[in-house]
């Protein structure tokens, strides 16, 4: 059982981090590079990001349940790797339920992201929120890498 729980921890974090890397460095740039309009690319990126966030929440839950089960106590949640996973979860939820809905509302107010000038106040606010969203996702990625390392290191000690 111990091996299965450790596998679930690494699998959850590994697929989450890998998904972020693939999305950030392959999917998003590829869509903006090959689709006919930035509006179409943005729609697909939004759809993909929603699914990425859903998986992130599920991965965090899997990781944290396995951590508690392995630690036989809720005290397992104060280990550095678990704290990293909790922070990843909070950033993901914040992005998915606070930042992105605001971006979506702004997008609906503009006829097109492609034709709306950067000087437009709604576009400027969208761009500001986009920067926050990218920063949050980068935070999740870096925390995820650290959490994987800390999880492997902790497993070596046990």
N, C-alpha and C positions, 0 to 999 in steps of 0.2 A: 504494500500500500504506500509505503514511504517513497519508493521509486516512482510510482504513478503520480503522486502529488508533486514531487519535484519536477517531473516531466511536464505536468500541467502548468506549473509556474513558468518554466522556461519557454514552453510552447506559447503561452498566452502573451508574455512580454515580447518574445521573438517575432511572432506574427504581427503583433501590434506595431512594433518598431519597423519591421520590414515593410509593412503596409504604408507607413508614413514615408519611408524612403522611396518606395516605388511610386506613390502618389505624387510626391514633391518633385522628384527628379525625372520621372518618365511620363506619367499620365498628364499632369497639368501642363507642363511645357509642350508636350506632344499635341494636346488638343488645341492649344492656342497657336501652334505652328501649322496645323494641317486643316482645321475647319475653316469654312468660308468666312465666318464672322466671329468676333470676340463675344458677342451675345450668345451664340450657340455654344461656344467653348465654355463660357461661364456657367451655362445651364448644366452641362455635363459635369463640370468640376463640382458644382453645388450638389448634384445628385451623388457623385462619388464621395464627396466629403461627408455627406450625411451618413452614408453607409460605413465609412471609415470611423466616424464617431460612434456609431452604434456598436461596431466591433470593439472599439476601445473600451466602452463601458462594460461590455461582456467580458473582455479580457481582464479588466481590472477586478471584476467580481470573482472570476475564476482564480486569479492570482491570490487575492486576499483570502478567499475561503480556504484555498490550499495552504496558505501561510498560517492561518489560525489552526487548521487541523494538524499541520506538522508541529506547530508550537504548543499544541494542546491548551492554548489559552489566548485570550484577546491581547495579552502582552506582546504577542508576535507582531501586532500591528505597530509597535513602536520601534521595531528594527529598521535600520536605514533603508533597506530595499523596499519594505512595505510602505514606509513613509513616502518614498519615491513614487510607488504605484498609486498611493492615495493622492499625491499632488498631481500626477498625470490624469487621474480620474477627474479631479476638480477642474483642471485646465480644460479638459475635453468637454465636460458638462458646461462650463462657462462659455466656451466657444460655440458649442452647439445650441445652447438655449438663451444666450444673451447677445453675443456679438453677431453671429450669423443671421438671426432673425431681424436685427436692426439693419444689416446690410441688405437683406431681402426686401424689407419695407422700402428702403431708399431706391433699390433697383426698380421696383414697381412704379415709383414716382417719376422715373426718367424714361423718355421714349426709347432710348438705346444707350447702353454704356459706351458703345463705339462712337456714337455721334455727339454725346454730351461732353462739352469741353471740361477740362480739368479745373477751370476757374468757376464752374457752376458750384454753388454751395452744397447741393446734394451730392454731387460727384466728389467734391473735396472731402465731405464727411464719409462717404463710402470708401474712398481711398485711405483715409485715416483708420477706419475700422478694419479694412483689409490688412493694413500693417499690423494692427493689434492681433488679428486672427493668425497671420503668418508667425508672429512672435510667440503666440501661445502654442502653435503647432511645433515650432522649433524647441520650445521649452519641454513639451511632451517628448519629443525625440531625444533630447539630451538627457532628460530624467530617465527615459526608458533604457538608454544605453548604460547609464550608471546603475540602474536597478538590476539589469541583467548581470552586470559584473558583480554587484554586491550579492546577488542571489547565488551565483556560482561560487563565490568566495565563501559565503555562509555554509553552503552545502558541503564544501570541502572540510569545514571545521566540525560539522556534525557527525 
